[in-house]
Amino acid sequence: MDIQELTMTIESTDTYKRYGKVLRIVGLLIESLGPLANIGEVCLIHPESKQNEPILAEVVGFNNEKVMLMPYTEVSEIGPGCLVEATGKPLTIKVGRSLIGYTVDALGKPLDYTPLPKGLKQVKTEQAPPNPLSRPIINEPIQVGVRAIDSFLTVGKGQRIGIFAGSGVGKSTLLGMIARNSKADLNVIALIGERGREVKDFIEHDLGPEGLKRSIVVVATSDQPALMRIKGAYTATAISEYFRDLGYNVNLMMDSVTRVAMAQREIGLAVGEPPTTKGYTPSVFAMLPKLLERTGANDKGTITAFYTVLVDGDDMNEPIADAVRGILDGHFVLDRRLAEAGQYPAINVLKSVSRLMNKIVTDEHLDAATQIRNLMAVYEENRELIQIGAYKHGSDPQIDAAIEFQPRIVDFLKQGVSEKETFEGAVQKMMQLLGTGGV
């Protein structure tokens, strides 16, 4: 850096510190008079006791001349008159290759309180999605390692998928299988709004040591403030973007985007937004595309994203499920009926779709998948007749074929949690399934 550049840097540096003071705390919000700050800027609230660390808070709105702040952590020892200091910067986290294998919180700090590794780079958590014209066309499949997905719902590098399911149908187990078996270079896993008990359980059992050594896990549990849960989603996305720009093929897995939307609803209601559909505020539906559009492919690397959507009472048409399905490039539906019948992973192939499959697989692969889907659809349409014995064998050749193939199809779709499967192996087994039946 020469003298001229140094001089320009010094001249452009703002040497003033701007302060305000806390007026009141209402629910999730802290109202302060000043400082001069912008939306999204991080401020430090200094407690009355000098021994306590300053509390991080973000500017989320303004009311007349008052600044509305929301803290990242629980508020203690904060009262009227406490000093509020503007940092002049949005939230940033530290990222780098040496972070792989770590479990961090929404602010990028290791959950086990160990120091961060050296050589990390500072990045903003909120960034703009790639320019639509700079996104390359997705034309290459990626191995997910789950037979039902690779054969019938093939995913492309840079595709974004929603996994729709009620509670307890196997979302976390499916994500663990994808993390261990996928051909991606790196997994970034965001556990948003999870029970604290489930975090260690997911890392040790669903993910396992094999999955963790090529993963970064971001955790924001359900007991944390709403802002931390939202920042957990943004932090995981920012980490994925950093590695994508290095040329990596990244898998981003977020469990769940519904809880991110719920956290945004809490913030929206706190700042005075009107509740609209099922109590969700307008900012929820503005935030979802901004978050989900950040993933995908760019000219350097790819982020293949899997977002789980928790559907209340298995209602696939509730507002968040509907909004997310309209933004993403496909959806997998986990069916409680299949789970109760012992079919795992409980993916309902007929209700699921990968919007890019037709463009990224061979004609033979697509033809075989279509034939088996037709057999499954015929069996499903006539399920009740077949089960009560009202269907007479020989009445319809299509139904006869569907009955003959049904047990083999179910066996093909079942896959043990620790069972590994390659993309080529899944397609070959699907072809063999058709060949043995003589369709």
PyMOL commands that set and color helices and strands:
alter all, ss='L'
color gray80, all
select helices_A, chain A and resi 3-12+97-99+132-134+147-152+171-181+196-212+226-245+257-270+277-279+282-292+312-314+319-327+336-340+357-360+363-381+383-387+397-413+423-437
alter helices_A, ss='H'
color red, helices_A
select strands_A, chain A and resi 19-26+29-33+41-46+55-63+66-71+83-90+92-95+103-105+121-124+160-165+186-192+215-220+249-255+296-297+302-310+330-333+353-354
alter strands_A, ss='S'
color yellow, strands_A
deselect
rebuild
show_as cartoon
